[in-house]
């Protein structure tokens, strides 16, 4: 811890909020990938069919995206430089998964304004967390 700059309350607020946000993504991944019937009951039939038809390899970028983000958030809480590569891996996973989704198309239930807004928020948060971790590393807050 010697040589590191102090992390103020805004840093800790972002770290905790990012952990809560990314924990939700990790839970969604785990429950959906394990095909938890109670959790999947919230999804429409066309979305379940789409998930079932997805190639198995799509689990890899999805896992990297969600679990990388969770690891990045935990690294922020530990004030570790590992936050930067973890968030970068997460961003890469998100990019690959989204490219596949765009290339193959989404089911009708996932094409509404709410889904578009959620995708924008997802990218905004992911990019902001990479930027935040990079900035804090340069400032000497992460060690």
N, C-alpha and C positions, 0 to 999 in steps of 0.2 A: 504494500500500500504506500510505501514511501515514494515520494516523487510524483504522486498523482495529485491532480487538482481536486478541489472539493466539488462534490456534486450537490447542487442546490435542490430545493423542492421541485422546481419544474422538471428536472431530470428524473427524480423519483416518481413524479406524477406520470410522466410519459412511460417510464419503465413498467409501472404497475398497470396502467391502462393497456399497454401493448401486451402484457401477459394475459390479461382478461380477454382481450380481443382474439389473440392467437390461440388461447386455450379453447375458445369456442370453435375455432376452425379445426383444431386437432380433434376435439370431441366429435364434430361433424364427420370428419374423415373416418375416425375409428368406428363410429356407429353405422355409417353408410357402407364402408368397405366390408364390415363384418355382417352386413345385411340384417341388422337388428330390426325385427318386425315392428316393435313398438315405435321406434324412431322413424322407420320408413313409412309409417301410416300417415304422416303429414304430407307425403309426396303424392303427386297425381300418377295415374296409371301410365301415362305416356313417359313421364320422367323415370319411373321404375323400369319400364321397357328399355329406355335409352341407357340407363345405368347398366342393366343386364347385358346389353349388346356391346358395351364398351370393351375394347381389347384390354386384356390383363395388364399390358405394359403401361397403360394410363395411370395405374395405381402408383407407379414410381414417381412421376413428376408431381402427382397430387400429394403423395407422402412427403416429398422433398419440399414442396411449397408450404404445407401446413406444419410439418414437424420442424423444418428449418426455421420457420418464423417463431415457433414456440421456443426452440433452442436459442434463437437470437434474443428473445425477450428475457429468458432466464440469464443469458450472458449479460444483458444490460443490468439486471438486478445484482449480478455478481461483479459488475463493473469490469468485465473482461473484454479484451480486444476481440475475442471470438465472436462477439456480436456482429461484427462487420461481415466475415465470411458466412456466418449462419444466415443473416438476412439476404446476402447475395445469392446463396443457394436457394433460398425460399423464392426469391424473385425469378430465378432461372426456372424453377419448377412451375411457378405460376405462368410464365411465358410459354413454356412447352405445352402445358395443359390447355391454355387458352387458344393457342395456335391450332391444336388438334380439334378443339370445340368449334372453332370458326371454320376449319376445313371440312369437318364432317356435318356440321349443322346441329342445332339444338332442337329439342322437341318444342312444340307450340307453347306449352305451359312455361317455358323458360325464355320466351322471346318478348315478354312484356316490359314496360317501362321500369317496373320495380327491379327486374333482373339487370337491366342496363345500368340503373343507378347503383345497384349493389356492386356490379363489376367495376364501375368508376371509383367507388369508395374503396374497394379492395385494392386496386392499383394505386390509388392515392396514398393509402395507409402504408402499403408495402414500400413504395418509393420514399415516402417520408421517413420510415424507420431506417432504411439504408442510409439516407442522407444524414439523419440524426446520429446514427452510430459512427459514421465517417467523421462527422464534425466533432463529436465528443472524443474520438480517438486522437484527432489532430490537436484538440485542446488539452489533451493529457488527462482527461477524466477517466478514460478506460486504460487499464494497464495489463 
